[in-house]
Amino acid sequence: MPIYEYRCDACGFQKEFLQKMSDATLTTCPECKKETFSKMLSAAGFQLKGSGWYATDFKGGPKPKEEKKAEPAPACGTGACGACS
């Protein structure tokens, strides 16, 4: 669940809340009880580093080599198989 940060425009009270994405936005300040509580825009608190799934699968790193497809067997009568000799 994401953590959302809220701030009251009236009293300056600020707090983080753990909410589901489907939960309604909080509007009433728990401190002064006014309807001036609003969600703040903040940066994500993590970075993806190392050689984990992000670097290998999504970052655009080297792709695994494709295997060569097998050649189809030659048609009989061309002399390529033991039955034609």
N, C-alpha and C positions, 0 to 999 in steps of 0.2 A: 504494500500500500504506500502511496506517495505521502510525503510530508509537505504540508502547505503552510506558508508563513502569512500571518495576518497582522494588520496594524490599524489602530483606531485613529481617525483623523481628528477627533475631538480631544482625546486625552493623551494620545501618544502611546497607549498600551500596545505591546507587541508580543506575539506568542506563536509558536509552531503547533500545528495540529496534524495528527495522523488520521487521514480520511480516505475513504474509497473514492475512486474517480466519479462514481455515480452519485455520491453524496451532494446535497445542496450546499451552495456557498454560504458561509457564515456571514451574517450582517449585523448582529447585535453584539456590542462590545461586552465581554464578561466583567470588565472593571467598572465602566461608567454607565452601562446599560443603554447607551445611545445607538441608533441605527447607522453608525458611521464606521463600522468595522469592514475592512476590505482586504482582499487577497493581494499580496505583494508579488512582484516578479523577481525571482532570484535564480542564480546560476545553479546548475547541478553540482552536487558535492562529491563527484567521483571522476576518475580518469581511467580509461582502459589502457593498460600497459602490459608488456610482456609478450609471450608467444602463445597465448591462449586462443580460444575459439574466435575472438574478434579479429586478431591479426591473421589467423590462418583461413578463416571462412568469409569474412566480410570486408576486410580492409583493402582488398585488391592485391594481396600478396601473390606469390607464385602459385599457379594452378597445377594440380597433378597432371602428369602426362597422360594422354589418351593412348589406349592400347591399339595396336594395329589390328584391323579387321582381317579375318582369315580370307584368303583367296577362294573363290568358289571352285569346286572340283571340275576338272576338264571334262568335256563331253566325251562319251565313249566313241571310239573310231578315230581318235586323233593320235593314237600311239603313246599317250601319256600314262596309260595305266597298264598293269600287268596282263589284263585280259585281252588287250589289243595286240600284243606281241606275237 
